[in-house]
Amino acid sequence: MKLTKAERATLREMFAGRCAYCGVPLGERWHADHFEHVERKMKWADGPNGVRRLVSTSEVHRPERDTIANLMPSCAPCNIDKHAMTLEDWRRKLQNAAEVLRRNQPTYRHALRFGLVQETGATIVFHFERLAHKDPSHDH
C-alpha cells in the first residue's frame, strides 16, 4: 500500500517517532511494517547479465491486511529481521539470539569470557508493549 505523506507522518508519530519494536528514534529511512504480514507475491525476472531471479511484485497474498491500521513504524533493522514472521515467532527468534551467538560465533564466546558482554536472559518486550502497559489507550 502506498502511503500519502500525511499518513506516513501520522504513522511515524504513532510512538513519538520511535520504532514500535525496539524503541530507537526513527531516522530518515524508516519502514512502515505490516504488523500481521501480507506476504508479497513474487515473480521471475531477468536480472543483470541475463540471470533470472525472484523479485517482489506490488501484489499481496492477504490484501485484507494491507491497511494503515495494520502498519507499525519500524526501524529498517527490525523490519528486515521480522520479515514475514508473526510477532510471537519473531519474539522467540530474538529470545534465542544469545544461544545462537554462543553456539556459532567464537568472537562472541571470547567477548563473554573476557566480560565484554553479559547475557541477562531478559524477556523480549517490544517498545509498543511497554507503552501499552503505561498507557492503556494504545490499541496495537
C-alpha positions as CSV (number, residue, x, y, z in Angstrom):
1,M,0.0,0.0,0.0
2,K,1.3,3.4,-0.9
3,L,1.0,5.9,2.0
4,T,0.5,9.6,1.5
5,K,2.9,12.0,3.1
6,A,0.3,12.8,5.8
7,E,-0.4,9.1,6.5
8,R,3.3,8.4,6.7
9,A,3.8,11.4,9.1
10,T,1.0,10.2,11.3
11,L,2.3,6.6,11.4
12,R,5.8,7.9,12.2
13,E,4.5,9.7,15.3
14,M,2.4,6.7,16.5
15,F,5.1,6.1,19.1
16,A,6.6,9.6,19.3
17,G,8.9,9.0,16.3
18,R,10.3,5.7,17.7
19,C,10.4,2.2,16.3
20,A,7.4,0.2,17.6
21,Y,9.6,-2.8,18.2
22,C,13.0,-1.7,19.7
23,G,12.2,1.9,20.6
24,V,15.1,3.6,18.8
25,P,14.4,7.0,17.3
26,L,13.4,6.6,13.7
27,G,15.8,8.0,11.2
28,E,15.0,9.3,7.7
29,R,14.8,5.9,6.2
30,W,12.4,4.1,8.5
31,H,9.9,1.5,7.3
32,A,6.1,1.1,7.6
33,D,5.9,-2.5,8.7
34,H,2.9,-4.8,8.3
35,F,2.2,-5.9,11.9
36,E,0.5,-9.0,10.5
37,H,2.4,-9.9,7.4
38,V,0.8,-9.6,3.9
39,E,3.3,-11.8,2.1
40,R,4.2,-10.2,-1.2
41,K,3.7,-12.2,-4.4
42,M,6.9,-13.0,-6.3
43,K,7.8,-13.4,-10.0
44,W,10.8,-14.4,-12.0
45,A,12.5,-11.6,-13.8
46,D,15.7,-11.2,-15.9
47,G,18.4,-9.6,-13.8
48,P,21.9,-8.3,-14.8
49,N,23.7,-10.5,-17.3
50,G,20.5,-12.4,-18.1
51,V,20.4,-14.2,-14.7
52,R,16.8,-14.9,-13.7
53,R,15.9,-14.1,-10.2
54,L,12.8,-13.8,-8.0
55,V,11.6,-10.3,-7.4
56,S,8.7,-8.9,-5.3
57,T,5.6,-7.6,-7.1
58,S,3.3,-4.9,-5.7
59,E,0.6,-7.6,-5.2
60,V,0.0,-9.3,-1.8
61,H,-1.5,-12.7,-0.8
62,R,-3.5,-11.2,2.1
63,P,-4.9,-7.8,0.7
64,E,-7.3,-7.5,3.7
65,R,-4.2,-6.9,5.9
66,D,-2.7,-4.2,3.6
67,T,-4.3,-1.4,5.6
68,I,-3.0,1.5,7.6
69,A,-4.5,0.0,10.7
70,N,-2.1,-2.9,10.3
71,L,1.1,-0.8,10.0
72,M,3.7,-0.1,12.6
73,P,6.6,2.4,12.4
74,S,9.8,0.4,12.3
75,C,13.5,1.0,12.0
76,A,14.9,-0.8,9.0
77,P,16.8,-3.5,11.0
78,C,13.7,-4.5,13.0
79,N,11.5,-4.7,9.9
80,I,14.1,-6.6,7.9
81,D,14.7,-9.1,10.7
82,K,11.0,-9.6,11.4
83,H,10.3,-10.2,7.7
84,A,7.1,-12.1,7.4
85,M,7.2,-13.7,10.9
86,T,4.3,-13.3,13.4
87,L,5.2,-11.2,16.3
88,E,5.4,-14.3,18.6
89,D,7.7,-16.2,16.1
90,W,10.0,-13.2,15.9
91,R,10.0,-12.8,19.7
92,R,11.1,-16.5,20.0
93,K,13.8,-15.9,17.4
94,L,15.1,-12.9,19.3
95,Q,14.9,-14.6,22.7
96,N,17.1,-17.4,21.3
97,A,19.7,-14.9,19.8
98,A,22.3,-15.3,22.6
99,E,22.2,-19.1,22.4
100,V,22.8,-18.9,18.6
101,L,25.7,-16.5,19.0
102,R,27.2,-18.6,21.8
103,R,27.0,-21.7,19.6
104,N,28.1,-20.2,16.3
105,Q,30.4,-17.2,17.0
106,P,33.8,-17.7,18.5
107,T,34.2,-13.9,18.8
108,Y,31.1,-13.7,20.9
109,R,32.3,-16.5,23.2
110,H,35.6,-14.7,23.7
111,A,33.7,-11.5,24.5
112,L,31.7,-13.4,27.1
113,R,34.8,-14.9,28.6
114,F,36.5,-11.6,28.9
115,G,33.5,-9.9,30.3
116,L,32.9,-7.6,27.4
117,V,29.2,-8.7,27.0
118,Q,26.8,-10.0,29.6
119,E,23.8,-12.2,28.9
120,T,20.8,-11.1,31.0
121,G,18.2,-13.7,30.0
122,A,15.8,-10.7,29.8
123,T,12.4,-11.4,28.3
124,I,11.7,-9.7,25.0
125,V,9.2,-6.9,25.5
126,F,8.6,-4.7,22.5
127,H,8.5,-0.9,22.7
128,F,4.8,-0.7,21.9
129,E,4.1,-3.3,24.6
130,R,6.0,-1.2,27.2
131,L,4.0,1.8,26.2
132,A,0.7,-0.1,26.4
133,H,1.4,-1.0,30.0
134,K,1.9,2.6,30.8
135,D,-1.0,3.9,28.7
136,P,-3.9,1.6,28.1
137,S,-5.2,3.8,25.3
138,H,-2.7,2.3,22.8
139,D,-4.6,-0.3,20.7
140,H,-1.7,-2.1,19.0
